[in-house]
Amino acid sequence: MLEAGLLTAFGVIWILSRMNLKRIAGYALGWDIFLTAGLAWLFIGTYAGMVTGMLAGLIISIFLTIVKKTAGAERMQLIRRDGEYVPRAHWKKV
């Protein structure tokens, strides 16, 4: 169970690291909920599968928290011009 959870978490972290981690860390709570629920659903059916999914979700959550604290985070912000929001967006450091 422990090995499967670690390997699953490292696989997801590998995929996330191919993207911009600062932008992912800006929405860490949403990613945590989505990935933990998705992994639990993926491994549903046995106790070992649920432990694997929950452990992988926990490791990913810890990883995203460390990235957010060390590297910083960015969130999307709409540009406001003359009191109106323009459909263009840019990334703002959090």
C-alpha positions as CSV (number, residue, x, y, z in Angstrom):
1,M,0.0,0.0,0.0
2,L,2.7,2.4,1.0
3,E,4.8,1.8,-2.1
4,A,1.8,2.1,-4.4
5,G,0.8,5.4,-2.8
6,L,4.3,6.8,-3.1
7,L,4.6,5.7,-6.8
8,T,1.2,7.1,-7.6
9,A,2.0,10.4,-5.9
10,F,5.4,10.7,-7.6
11,G,3.8,10.0,-11.0
12,V,1.2,12.8,-10.5
13,I,3.9,15.1,-9.2
14,W,6.0,14.3,-12.3
15,I,3.1,15.3,-14.5
16,L,2.4,18.5,-12.5
17,S,6.1,19.5,-12.7
18,R,5.8,19.5,-16.5
19,M,3.4,22.4,-16.1
20,N,4.0,25.8,-14.5
21,L,4.1,24.9,-10.8
22,K,3.7,28.5,-9.6
23,R,0.3,28.7,-11.4
24,I,-0.8,25.3,-10.1
25,A,0.3,26.3,-6.6
26,G,-1.9,29.4,-6.8
27,Y,-5.0,27.1,-6.9
28,A,-3.6,24.4,-4.6
29,L,-6.8,23.8,-2.7
30,G,-8.7,23.0,-5.9
31,W,-6.0,20.7,-7.1
32,D,-5.8,19.0,-3.7
33,I,-9.6,18.3,-3.7
34,F,-9.7,17.2,-7.3
35,L,-6.6,14.9,-7.2
36,T,-7.5,13.3,-3.9
37,A,-11.1,12.7,-4.9
38,G,-10.0,11.5,-8.3
39,L,-7.4,9.1,-6.9
40,A,-9.8,7.7,-4.3
41,W,-12.4,7.1,-7.0
42,L,-9.7,5.5,-9.3
43,F,-8.7,3.0,-6.6
44,I,-12.1,2.4,-5.1
45,G,-13.1,-1.2,-4.4
46,T,-10.6,-2.3,-1.8
47,Y,-9.2,-1.0,1.5
48,A,-5.7,-1.1,0.0
49,G,-6.8,0.9,-3.0
50,M,-8.5,3.6,-0.9
51,V,-5.4,3.9,1.3
52,T,-3.3,4.2,-1.8
53,G,-5.5,7.0,-3.2
54,M,-5.6,8.9,0.1
55,L,-1.9,8.6,0.7
56,A,-1.1,9.8,-2.8
57,G,-3.4,12.7,-2.3
58,L,-1.8,13.6,1.0
59,I,1.7,13.5,-0.5
60,I,0.6,15.7,-3.5
61,S,-1.0,18.1,-1.0
62,I,2.2,18.4,1.0
63,F,4.2,18.9,-2.2
64,L,2.0,21.7,-3.4
65,T,2.2,23.4,0.0
66,I,6.0,23.3,-0.1
67,V,6.1,24.7,-3.6
68,K,3.7,27.5,-2.6
69,K,5.8,28.4,0.4
70,T,9.2,28.2,-1.3
71,A,8.7,29.2,-4.9
72,G,5.6,31.4,-4.6
73,A,2.3,31.2,-6.4
74,E,0.5,33.0,-9.2
75,R,-3.3,33.5,-9.8
76,M,-5.1,34.7,-12.8
77,Q,-6.5,38.2,-12.6
78,L,-8.7,40.0,-15.0
79,I,-7.5,43.4,-16.3
80,R,-9.7,46.3,-15.3
81,R,-9.8,49.3,-17.5
82,D,-12.1,52.4,-17.1
83,G,-14.3,50.6,-14.6
84,E,-14.9,47.6,-16.9
85,Y,-13.3,44.2,-16.9
86,V,-11.5,43.4,-20.1
87,P,-11.6,39.7,-21.2
88,R,-7.8,39.6,-21.2
89,A,-6.1,38.2,-18.1
90,H,-2.6,38.2,-16.6
91,W,-1.0,36.2,-13.8
92,K,-0.4,38.0,-10.5
93,K,1.9,36.9,-7.7
94,V,0.1,35.9,-4.6
